[in-house]
Amino acid sequence: MSFLPEGWMHAPPPRASGSTVRTSILLLALAACLTTGLSCHNDGGCPSGAQCDCHDGTDCYLGCADGHDCHQSCHNADHCGIVCGDHCDQTCHDLIDCSTACGDDCMQTCHNTNTCGAFCGARCDYACTSVQTCGVRVGPMSNVTCTNVTLCAVECQGDCHVTCTGVNTCDVRCADGSAAVECGGNLHACGPC
């Protein structure tokens, strides 16, 4: 059973091997572009270390040509999809919906958007602010922060911390399907507090 918002594509657990994950993410993104009619922007993808931006349109797609270390931003459009390998910064804001996928050691931010969905590997930092629905699957040793969100649904694939502030429903599930431990101060954890 998944706790991500209905309609979001489900990916395999965040980590297999590096090339398998990158290939899976890129294939999922390509499939999303083809099946939903997204116009894919940013010809060839974002080069490593560069800031890439997609905005002011109906649909945006941002990839990372080198696979890692990209800085990607999508805003002021209707729909957005962003994919990257490891060590990436991904930001979405002022959209109807945004989906992001990233490997390990990523920072993902989604704010002022109706629906946000994300897959992220180990040691991910994800922030969801001023959003109706936020659905996130993160790897071990990750931190998720939901602020002023109607529904914050998080699946942790290992130890993680989730902070819910001003959230109507904070639903955090651990890898074994159990609910997270409430640590106090709006903090929920899979594993130790």
Secondary structure, 3 states (H helix, E strand, C coil): CCCCCCCCCCCCCCCCCHHHHHHHHHHHHHHHHHHHCCCCCCCCCECCCCEEEEECCCEEEECECCCCCCEEEEECCCEEEEECCCCCEEEEEEEEEEEEECCCCCEEEEEEEEEEEEEECCCCEEEEEEEEEEEEEECCCEEEEEEEEEEEEEEECCCEEEEEECCCEEEEECCCCCECEEEECCEEEECCC
